[in-house]
Amino acid sequence: MGDAVNTVVPLDLAGPDVAAEVIEGLARVEAGLRQAARAQHPLLDETSVHLMEAGGKRFRATLVLLAAQFGNPRDDRVVPAAVAIELTHLATLYHDDVMDEADVRRGSPSANSRWGNSVAILTGDFLFACASKILADLGPEAVRIQAETFCRLVSGQIAETIGPRPGQDGLDHYMHVITEKTASLIATSGQFGAMFSGAPAGVEARIAPACAALGVAWQLSDDILDVTSEPSQSGKTPGTDLREGIKTLPVLHALRSAGPADGRLVELLSGGDLADLGKCAEALELLRAHPAMLEAKADLRRWADLARDEILALPEVPARSAFEALCDFVVERTG
């Protein structure tokens, strides 16, 4: 249970009662995940809980529970909705690791490296099905919203896999990918929390775009930290995306705005073998000093401000303070 309540959402600012209620809800979500993922085959029983037991912050489930504070957080539909959201997210991770040929996820061997691609894909499919069963009990509107969200997830993943279309700006393509692939499910998390708690009219319409913007901001802050972080401070190894050839926000800004003095940086970012630790360190040093970092941080602040604008229009209940603080935290973590 400990990993499940290790959330990045600053619950303490919502007050002790709300924090305790959300943490208790997360314990129920954790139990619900394991109950929902029970199968009729011993191997599937083992593989379906593999990533659950590897940890994770249950960020999306937390947003469901926190958004429910704008209505009746004790509504019997809230926790199942959070379970369905988290099952959907977990399912995407199994499929992502197959596509990325990943060996490790959350510090543990990935399902595909342990059991093979076929088992990992089928496990992801099973978890999607488990989420669908829960949503069917929550009503046709829940099924419709989740189906639309899943369409966006797949569309974003396809766009990422294929890459920019001919003539499409790389930065525009990247923002489209993370808006569809990452932010869409985070938006639905907030929407479900408001929807199934019976929150007042207008809350659902604002909490969904607020959570979407927070989702984008969170991804952009991760991009920046991959360049700027020190392992002793963040626990992250800088340059991971560079070494894997992933062009994230700072890199795309640097390539878009490169001038005559940036020849070596462009060479490294465009075709250098950044799996080479020396070249990766050189690229990081040049990138950290480049104006692209200021542009990336400005983008991050803009998305956090978009989320804040929606949040400030919500009813002034204790949970709103946690959402506001999350807007600050997502920016400050890169400072």
C-alpha positions in Angstrom: 0.0 0.0 0.0 2.9 2.3 0.7 3.8 2.9 -3.0 0.2 3.7 -3.8 0.0 6.7 -1.5 3.3 8.1 -2.5 1.6 10.6 -4.6 3.1 13.8 -6.1 -0.2 15.7 -5.4 0.3 18.0 -2.4 -2.6 16.7 -0.4 -1.5 18.4 2.8 -2.5 21.7 1.4 -6.1 20.4 1.0 -6.3 20.0 4.8 -5.9 16.9 6.9 -9.5 15.7 6.4 -9.3 15.7 2.6 -5.7 14.2 2.7 -6.9 11.4 4.9 -9.9 10.7 2.7 -7.9 10.6 -0.5 -5.3 8.3 1.1 -8.0 6.0 2.3 -9.5 6.1 -1.2 -6.2 5.2 -2.7 -6.0 2.1 -0.4 -9.4 1.1 -1.8 -8.2 1.7 -5.3 -5.2 -0.5 -4.7 -7.4 -3.3 -3.5 -9.7 -2.8 -6.4 -6.9 -3.1 -8.9 -6.0 -6.5 -7.6 -9.6 -7.6 -7.4 -10.3 -6.5 -11.0 -7.2 -8.1 -12.4 -7.9 -11.6 -11.1 -7.9 -14.0 -14.0 -8.7 -17.7 -14.7 -5.1 -18.5 -15.7 -2.2 -18.6 -13.2 0.2 -16.9 -15.6 -2.2 -14.0 -16.3 -2.8 -13.7 -12.6 1.0 -13.2 -12.2 1.6 -10.9 -15.1 -1.4 -8.6 -14.6 -0.2 -7.6 -11.1 3.5 -7.3 -12.1 3.5 -3.6 -12.7 1.0 -2.9 -9.9 3.5 -4.4 -7.5 6.4 -2.5 -9.0 5.0 0.7 -7.5 4.0 3.9 -9.2 2.5 7.1 -7.7 -1.1 6.4 -8.9 -1.2 10.0 -10.1 -4.3 9.5 -12.2 -6.2 7.7 -9.5 -5.3 10.5 -7.1 -6.7 13.1 -9.5 -10.0 11.2 -9.7 -10.3 11.1 -5.9 -9.3 14.7 -5.5 -11.6 16.0 -8.2 -14.4 14.1 -6.4 -14.0 16.4 -3.5 -15.9 19.0 -5.5 -19.0 16.8 -5.1 -19.7 13.7 -2.9 -16.3 11.9 -2.6 -18.1 9.0 -0.9 -20.2 8.2 -3.9 -19.9 4.5 -4.6 -18.9 5.1 -8.2 -15.8 7.2 -7.5 -13.3 4.4 -6.5 -14.3 2.1 -9.3 -13.8 5.0 -11.8 -10.3 5.5 -10.3 -9.6 1.8 -10.7 -10.7 1.8 -14.3 -8.5 4.8 -15.1 -5.5 3.2 -13.4 -6.0 -0.1 -15.2 -6.1 1.7 -18.5 -2.9 3.5 -17.7 -1.2 0.2 -16.6 -2.4 -1.5 -19.8 -0.7 1.2 -21.9 2.6 0.6 -20.1 2.7 -3.1 -21.0 2.1 -2.2 -24.7 4.6 0.8 -24.5 7.4 -1.5 -23.2 6.9 -3.9 -26.1 7.0 -1.1 -28.7 10.1 0.4 -27.0 11.7 -3.0 -26.4 12.2 -1.8 -22.8 14.0 -4.1 -20.4 13.1 -2.2 -17.2 9.9 -0.5 -15.9 9.7 1.1 -12.4 13.0 -0.5 -11.4 11.8 -4.0 -12.2 12.2 -6.2 -15.3 9.6 -5.3 -17.8 6.9 -7.8 -18.6 8.1 -8.3 -22.2 11.7 -8.9 -21.0 10.5 -11.5 -18.4 7.7 -13.3 -20.3 8.1 -12.2 -23.9 6.2 -9.8 -26.2 3.1 -12.0 -26.7 2.4 -12.4 -23.0 3.0 -8.7 -22.4 0.6 -7.7 -25.2 -2.1 -10.1 -24.0 -1.7 -8.8 -20.4 -2.2 -5.2 -21.6 -5.3 -6.3 -23.5 -6.6 -8.1 -20.4 -6.2 -5.0 -18.3 -8.0 -2.9 -20.9 -10.8 -5.5 -20.8 -10.9 -5.3 -17.0 -11.3 -1.5 -17.1 -14.1 -1.9 -19.7 -16.0 -4.2 -17.4 -15.9 -1.7 -14.6 -17.0 1.1 -16.9 -19.9 -0.9 -18.2 -21.3 -0.9 -14.7 -20.8 2.8 -14.4 -23.0 3.5 -17.5 -22.9 4.2 -21.2 -21.5 7.8 -20.7 -18.5 6.4 -18.9 -17.9 3.9 -21.7 -18.3 6.6 -24.4 -15.8 8.9 -22.6 -13.3 6.1 -22.1 -13.6 5.0 -25.7 -12.9 8.6 -26.9 -10.0 8.8 -24.6 -8.6 5.5 -25.8 -8.9 6.7 -29.4 -6.8 9.7 -28.5 -4.2 7.6 -26.7 -3.8 5.4 -29.7 -3.8 8.3 -32.1 -1.0 9.9 -30.1 1.0 6.7 -30.0 0.7 6.3 -33.7 1.8 9.9 -34.3 4.8 9.3 -32.1 5.7 6.0 -33.8 5.5 7.4 -37.3 7.0 10.8 -36.6 6.3 14.2 -38.1 4.5 14.3 -41.4 6.4 15.8 -44.4 6.6 19.6 -43.7 5.2 19.3 -40.2 7.2 21.3 -37.6 8.8 18.9 -35.1 7.8 20.9 -32.1 4.2 21.1 -33.2 4.2 17.3 -33.7 5.7 16.7 -30.3 3.1 18.8 -28.5 0.3 17.0 -30.4 1.7 13.6 -29.3 1.9 14.5 -25.6 -1.5 16.2 -25.6 -3.1 13.0 -27.1 -1.0 10.2 -25.6 -0.3 11.6 -22.1 -2.7 14.4 -21.3 -6.0 12.8 -22.5 -6.2 10.2 -19.8 -5.2 12.7 -17.1 -8.0 14.9 -18.3 -10.4 12.0 -18.1 -9.2 11.3 -14.5 -10.4 14.7 -13.4 -13.6 14.5 -15.4 -14.5 11.1 -13.9 -13.9 12.5 -10.4 -16.3 15.4 -10.9 -18.8 13.3 -12.9 -19.2 10.4 -10.5 -19.2 12.5 -7.3 -22.1 14.6 -8.6 -20.1 17.8 -8.5 -22.0 21.1 -9.3 -22.6 22.1 -12.9 -19.6 23.5 -14.5 -17.0 21.7 -12.4 -16.6 18.8 -14.9 -16.2 21.3 -17.8 -13.3 23.0 -16.0 -11.5 20.2 -14.2 -11.0 18.2 -17.4 -9.0 20.9 -19.3 -7.2 21.8 -16.0 -6.0 18.3 -15.6 -5.1 18.1 -19.3 -2.9 21.2 -19.0 -1.3 19.8 -15.9 -0.6 16.6 -17.7 1.2 18.5 -20.5 3.1 20.6 -17.9 4.2 17.5 -16.1 5.6 15.9 -19.2 7.4 19.2 -20.2 8.9 19.4 -16.7 10.2 15.9 -17.1 11.8 16.9 -20.4 13.5 19.8 -18.8 14.7 17.8 -15.8 16.2 15.2 -18.2 18.6 18.0 -19.2 19.1 20.0 -16.0 18.8 17.6 -13.1 21.7 16.3 -11.0 21.3 12.7 -9.8 22.0 13.7 -6.2 19.0 16.1 -6.2 16.4 14.4 -8.4 17.3 10.7 -8.4 17.2 10.9 -12.2 20.1 10.2 -14.6 20.4 13.2 -16.8 20.4 12.7 -20.5 18.4 9.5 -20.6 16.2 10.8 -23.4 19.2 12.1 -25.4 21.0 8.7 -25.1 17.8 7.0 -26.4 17.5 9.4 -29.3 14.3 10.9 -28.1 13.8 14.6 -29.2 12.0 16.3 -26.3 11.1 19.9 -25.7 14.5 21.5 -25.1 16.1 19.6 -28.0 13.3 20.6 -30.4 13.6 24.3 -29.3 17.4 24.1 -29.8 17.1 22.7 -33.3 14.4 25.1 -34.3 16.3 28.2 -33.1 19.9 27.1 -33.9 22.2 29.8 -35.1 25.7 29.8 -36.7 27.3 29.3 -33.3 25.3 26.2 -32.6 26.9 23.9 -35.2 28.4 21.4 -32.8 25.2 21.2 -30.7 23.1 20.6 -33.9 25.6 18.0 -35.1 25.2 16.1 -31.8 21.5 16.4 -31.5 20.8 15.6 -35.2 23.1 12.7 -35.8 25.7 12.2 -33.0 25.9 8.9 -31.3 24.6 10.1 -27.9 24.7 6.6 -26.5 28.4 7.5 -26.2 28.7 8.9 -22.7 31.3 11.5 -23.7 29.2 12.9 -26.5 26.0 12.8 -24.3 27.8 14.8 -21.6 29.0 17.3 -24.3 25.5 17.7 -25.7 24.1 18.2 -22.2 26.6 20.9 -21.4 25.9 22.8 -24.6 22.1 22.4 -24.2 22.1 23.7 -20.7 23.7 26.9 -21.8 21.4 27.4 -24.8 18.5 29.8 -24.9 16.3 26.8 -25.7 16.2 26.0 -22.0 14.5 29.4 -21.3 12.0 28.8 -24.1 11.2 25.3 -22.7 10.7 26.8 -19.2 8.4 29.5 -20.7 6.3 26.7 -22.3 6.1 24.9 -19.0 4.9 28.0 -17.2 2.4 28.7 -19.9 0.8 25.3 -19.6 0.8 25.5 -15.8 -0.9 28.9 -16.0 -3.5 27.5 -18.3 -4.3 24.8 -15.7 -4.4 27.5 -12.9 -6.8 29.7 -14.8 -9.3 26.8 -15.0 -8.7 25.8 -11.3 -9.3 29.3 -10.0 -12.7 29.3 -11.5 -13.7 26.2 -9.6 -15.7 26.3 -6.3 -13.5 27.3 -3.4 -13.3 24.0 -1.5 -10.2 22.7 0.3 -9.3 20.4 -2.6 -8.8 23.4 -4.9 -5.7 24.4 -2.9 -4.1 21.1 -3.7 -4.8 21.6 -7.4 -3.3 25.1 -7.2 -0.2 23.9 -5.4 0.3 21.2 -8.0 0.5 24.0 -10.7 3.3 25.6 -8.6 5.0 22.3 -7.9 5.2 21.3 -11.5 7.1 24.5 -12.3 9.2 24.7 -9.2 10.6 21.1 -9.6 12.5 22.4 -12.6 13.9 25.5 -10.9 
